[in-house]
């Protein structure tokens, strides 16, 4: 049987941590930042986990992760 393909968009956006949780970067940090407050931009730094309601669909897109 052929290998399953990983979704290219998902492999660029998600990483699986050692504990098995999925890491993602924050949205709303690319452009049109002049209207955002400094506090808002600061709180969008770093990474966060994928919400529990979306974990199954993300794992389906990353079959070998």
N, CA, C and O atoms as a GROMACS GRO file, in nm:
protein
  260
    1UNK      N    1   0.084  -0.118   0.000
    1UNK     CA    2   0.000   0.000   0.000
    1UNK      C    3   0.088   0.125   0.000
    1UNK      O    4   0.194   0.125   0.063
    2UNK      N    5   0.047   0.230  -0.069
    2UNK     CA    6   0.132   0.350  -0.074
    2UNK      C    7   0.135   0.424   0.059
    2UNK      O    8   0.046   0.410   0.143
    3UNK      N    9   0.238   0.502   0.074
    3UNK     CA   10   0.250   0.584   0.195
    3UNK      C   11   0.144   0.693   0.195
    3UNK      O   12   0.101   0.738   0.089
    4UNK      N   13   0.103   0.735   0.315
    4UNK     CA   14   0.010   0.847   0.327
    4UNK      C   15   0.088   0.976   0.310
    4UNK      O   16   0.202   0.987   0.356
    5UNK      N   17   0.027   1.074   0.246
    5UNK     CA   18   0.095   1.202   0.227
    5UNK      C   19   0.062   1.297   0.342
    5UNK      O   20  -0.051   1.303   0.389
    6UNK      N   21   0.163   1.371   0.384
    6UNK     CA   22   0.147   1.477   0.483
    6UNK      C   23   0.099   1.601   0.411
    6UNK      O   24   0.145   1.631   0.301
    7UNK      N   25   0.005   1.675   0.472
    7UNK     CA   26  -0.041   1.801   0.414
    7UNK      C   27   0.071   1.904   0.426
    7UNK      O   28   0.119   1.932   0.536
    8UNK      N   29   0.112   1.961   0.313
    8UNK     CA   30   0.225   2.054   0.310
    8UNK      C   31   0.201   2.177   0.396
    8UNK      O   32   0.292   2.225   0.464
    9UNK      N   33   0.079   2.229   0.394
    9UNK     CA   34   0.049   2.348   0.474
    9UNK      C   35   0.058   2.319   0.622
    9UNK      O   36   0.102   2.404   0.700
   10UNK      N   37   0.016   2.199   0.662
   10UNK     CA   38   0.019   2.162   0.804
   10UNK      C   39   0.162   2.140   0.852
   10UNK      O   40   0.194   2.175   0.966
   11UNK      N   41   0.247   2.084   0.769
   11UNK     CA   42   0.384   2.057   0.814
   11UNK      C   43   0.462   2.187   0.833
   11UNK      O   44   0.558   2.191   0.909
   12UNK      N   45   0.420   2.294   0.763
   12UNK     CA   46   0.484   2.424   0.781
   12UNK      C   47   0.432   2.496   0.905
   12UNK      O   48   0.501   2.582   0.960
   13UNK      N   49   0.311   2.463   0.950
   13UNK     CA   50   0.247   2.538   1.057
   13UNK      C   51   0.251   2.473   1.195
   13UNK      O   52   0.240   2.542   1.296
   14UNK      N   53   0.267   2.341   1.201
   14UNK     CA   54   0.259   2.271   1.329
   14UNK      C   55   0.384   2.188   1.355
   14UNK      O   56   0.448   2.138   1.263
   15UNK      N   57   0.418   2.174   1.485
   15UNK     CA   58   0.524   2.085   1.530
   15UNK      C   59   0.470   2.004   1.645
   15UNK      O   60   0.393   2.054   1.727
   16UNK      N   61   0.509   1.877   1.652
   16UNK     CA   62   0.466   1.792   1.762
   16UNK      C   63   0.575   1.795   1.869
   16UNK      O   64   0.691   1.767   1.841
   17UNK      N   65   0.535   1.829   1.990
   17UNK     CA   66   0.629   1.834   2.102
   17UNK      C   67   0.659   1.693   2.150
   17UNK      O   68   0.591   1.597   2.112
   18UNK      N   69   0.761   1.680   2.233
   18UNK     CA   70   0.799   1.551   2.286
   18UNK      C   71   0.688   1.486   2.367
   18UNK      O   72   0.677   1.363   2.371
   19UNK      N   73   0.607   1.569   2.432
   19UNK     CA   74   0.496   1.517   2.514
   19UNK      C   75   0.379   1.470   2.429
   19UNK      O   76   0.286   1.407   2.480
   20UNK      N   77   0.383   1.502   2.298
   20UNK     CA   78   0.274   1.462   2.209
   20UNK      C   79   0.176   1.572   2.178
   20UNK      O   80   0.093   1.558   2.088
   21UNK      N   81   0.184   1.685   2.251
   21UNK     CA   82   0.096   1.798   2.219
   21UNK      C   83   0.146   1.866   2.093
   21UNK      O   84   0.262   1.848   2.054
   22UNK      N   85   0.060   1.943   2.030
   22UNK     CA   86   0.095   2.008   1.903
   22UNK      C   87   0.113   2.157   1.926
   22UNK      O   88   0.028   2.223   1.985
   23UNK      N   89   0.225   2.208   1.876
   23UNK     CA   90   0.262   2.348   1.893
   23UNK      C   91   0.224   2.425   1.767
   23UNK      O   92   0.239   2.374   1.656
   24UNK      N   93   0.175   2.547   1.785
   24UNK     CA   94   0.144   2.634   1.672
   24UNK      C   95   0.186   2.776   1.706
   24UNK      O   96   0.203   2.810   1.823
   25UNK      N   97   0.204   2.857   1.603
   25UNK     CA   98   0.239   2.997   1.625
   25UNK      C   99   0.112   3.080   1.631
   25UNK      O  100   0.006   3.037   1.584
   26UNK      N  101   0.123   3.199   1.687
   26UNK     CA  102   0.007   3.286   1.704
   26UNK      C  103  -0.030   3.353   1.571
   26UNK      O  104   0.057   3.382   1.489
   27UNK      N  105  -0.157   3.375   1.553
   27UNK     CA  106  -0.206   3.446   1.435
   27UNK      C  107  -0.211   3.597   1.463
   27UNK      O  108  -0.187   3.640   1.576
   28UNK      N  109  -0.243   3.676   1.360
   28UNK     CA  110  -0.260   3.821   1.372
   28UNK      C  111  -0.131   3.894   1.403
   28UNK      O  112  -0.133   3.996   1.474
   29UNK      N  113  -0.019   3.846   1.353
   29UNK     CA  114   0.110   3.909   1.383
   29UNK      C  115   0.187   3.939   1.254
   29UNK      O  116   0.307   3.968   1.262
   30UNK      N  117   0.124   3.934   1.136
   30UNK     CA  118   0.195   3.947   1.010
   30UNK      C  119   0.196   4.090   0.954
   30UNK      O  120   0.301   4.139   0.914
   31UNK      N  121   0.082   4.154   0.950
   31UNK     CA  122   0.075   4.287   0.888
   31UNK      C  123  -0.039   4.365   0.952
   31UNK      O  124  -0.115   4.312   1.033
   32UNK      N  125  -0.050   4.494   0.914
   32UNK     CA  126  -0.147   4.588   0.973
   32UNK      C  127  -0.130   4.591   1.125
   32UNK      O  128  -0.226   4.576   1.200
   33UNK      N  129  -0.005   4.610   1.169
   33UNK     CA  130   0.024   4.609   1.312
   33UNK      C  131   0.020   4.749   1.373
   33UNK      O  132   0.031   4.764   1.495
   34UNK      N  133   0.006   4.853   1.289
   34UNK     CA  134   0.008   4.990   1.342
   34UNK      C  135  -0.115   5.018   1.427
   34UNK      O  136  -0.108   5.097   1.521
   35UNK      N  137  -0.227   4.956   1.395
   35UNK     CA  138  -0.348   4.980   1.474
   35UNK      C  139  -0.355   4.897   1.602
   35UNK      O  140  -0.441   4.920   1.686
   36UNK      N  141  -0.263   4.801   1.618
   36UNK     CA  142  -0.263   4.717   1.737
   36UNK      C  143  -0.181   4.784   1.848
   36UNK      O  144  -0.083   4.852   1.822
   37UNK      N  145  -0.225   4.762   1.970
   37UNK     CA  146  -0.152   4.818   2.083
   37UNK      C  147  -0.025   4.738   2.106
   37UNK      O  148  -0.013   4.623   2.063
   38UNK      N  149   0.071   4.800   2.175
   38UNK     CA  150   0.197   4.732   2.206
   38UNK      C  151   0.169   4.610   2.294
   38UNK      O  152   0.232   4.506   2.277
   39UNK      N  153   0.076   4.624   2.387
   39UNK     CA  154   0.041   4.512   2.475
   39UNK      C  155  -0.014   4.394   2.395
   39UNK      O  156   0.021   4.279   2.420
   40UNK      N  157  -0.099   4.424   2.299
   40UNK     CA  158  -0.159   4.319   2.217
   40UNK      C  159  -0.054   4.246   2.135
   40UNK      O  160  -0.055   4.123   2.126
   41UNK      N  161   0.038   4.322   2.075
   41UNK     CA  162   0.144   4.261   1.994
   41UNK      C  163   0.238   4.178   2.082
   41UNK      O  164   0.284   4.072   2.039
   42UNK      N  165   0.267   4.224   2.201
   42UNK     CA  166   0.354   4.152   2.292
   42UNK      C  167   0.291   4.019   2.335
   42UNK      O  168   0.361   3.918   2.347
   43UNK      N  169   0.160   4.019   2.357
   43UNK     CA  170   0.092   3.897   2.399
   43UNK      C  171   0.079   3.794   2.287
   43UNK      O  172   0.049   3.678   2.313
   44UNK      N  173   0.100   3.837   2.162
   44UNK     CA  174   0.095   3.744   2.049
   44UNK      C  175   0.229   3.679   2.020
   44UNK      O  176   0.240   3.597   1.929
   45UNK      N  177   0.333   3.713   2.098
   45UNK     CA  178   0.463   3.652   2.078
   45UNK      C  179   0.463   3.506   2.121
   45UNK      O  180   0.377   3.462   2.197
   46UNK      N  181   0.561   3.433   2.071
   46UNK     CA  182   0.578   3.296   2.117
   46UNK      C  183   0.478   3.200   2.054
   46UNK      O  184   0.406   3.235   1.961
   47UNK      N  185   0.477   3.079   2.106
   47UNK     CA  186   0.390   2.977   2.050
   47UNK      C  187   0.291   2.930   2.154
   47UNK      O  188   0.306   2.958   2.273
   48UNK      N  189   0.190   2.860   2.109
   48UNK     CA  190   0.087   2.807   2.197
   48UNK      C  191   0.045   2.670   2.145
   48UNK      O  192   0.089   2.628   2.038
   49UNK      N  193  -0.037   2.603   2.220
   49UNK     CA  194  -0.082   2.470   2.180
   49UNK      C  195  -0.206   2.477   2.093
   49UNK      O  196  -0.279   2.576   2.095
   50UNK      N  197  -0.230   2.371   2.018
   50UNK     CA  198  -0.352   2.360   1.939
   50UNK      C  199  -0.465   2.323   2.035
   50UNK      O  200  -0.446   2.240   2.124
   51UNK      N  201  -0.581   2.385   2.017
   51UNK     CA  202  -0.696   2.360   2.105
   51UNK      C  203  -0.741   2.214   2.093
   51UNK      O  204  -0.728   2.152   1.988
   52UNK      N  205  -0.793   2.163   2.203
   52UNK     CA  206  -0.830   2.021   2.209
   52UNK      C  207  -0.935   1.982   2.105
   52UNK      O  208  -0.938   1.867   2.063
   53UNK      N  209  -1.020   2.076   2.064
   53UNK     CA  210  -1.122   2.045   1.964
   53UNK      C  211  -1.064   2.028   1.825
   53UNK      O  212  -1.128   1.971   1.737
   54UNK      N  213  -0.941   2.079   1.802
   54UNK     CA  214  -0.879   2.072   1.670
   54UNK      C  215  -0.766   1.971   1.660
   54UNK      O  216  -0.713   1.949   1.551
   55UNK      N  217  -0.729   1.910   1.771
   55UNK     CA  218  -0.613   1.820   1.773
   55UNK      C  219  -0.631   1.703   1.677
   55UNK      O  220  -0.537   1.668   1.605
   56UNK      N  221  -0.748   1.643   1.673
   56UNK     CA  222  -0.769   1.526   1.587
   56UNK      C  223  -0.752   1.559   1.440
   56UNK      O  224  -0.692   1.481   1.366
   57UNK      N  225  -0.803   1.674   1.397
   57UNK     CA  226  -0.792   1.710   1.256
   57UNK      C  227  -0.647   1.744   1.219
   57UNK      O  228  -0.604   1.716   1.108
   58UNK      N  229  -0.573   1.805   1.311
   58UNK     CA  230  -0.433   1.837   1.283
   58UNK      C  231  -0.351   1.708   1.277
   58UNK      O  232  -0.264   1.694   1.191
   59UNK      N  233  -0.378   1.614   1.367
   59UNK     CA  234  -0.306   1.487   1.365
   59UNK      C  235  -0.334   1.408   1.238
   59UNK      O  236  -0.248   1.336   1.189
   60UNK      N  237  -0.454   1.423   1.183
   60UNK     CA  238  -0.487   1.355   1.059
   60UNK      C  239  -0.408   1.412   0.941
   60UNK      O  240  -0.376   1.341   0.846
   61UNK      N  241  -0.376   1.541   0.949
   61UNK     CA  242  -0.296   1.605   0.844
   61UNK      C  243  -0.149   1.572   0.854
   61UNK      O  244  -0.074   1.587   0.758
   62UNK      N  245  -0.105   1.527   0.973
   62UNK     CA  246   0.036   1.493   0.997
   62UNK      C  247   0.045   1.346   1.037
   62UNK      O  248   0.069   1.317   1.154
   63UNK      N  249   0.027   1.252   0.944
   63UNK     CA  250   0.016   1.111   0.980
   63UNK      C  251   0.142   1.052   1.042
   63UNK      O  252   0.132   0.954   1.116
   64UNK      N  253   0.261   1.106   1.014
   64UNK     CA  254   0.384   1.046   1.064
   64UNK      C  255   0.449   1.127   1.174
   64UNK      O  256   0.561   1.096   1.216
   65UNK      N  257   0.382   1.230   1.222
   65UNK     CA  258   0.440   1.315   1.328
   65UNK      C  259   0.406   1.261   1.466
   65UNK      O  260   0.446   1.319   1.567
   0.00000   0.00000   0.00000
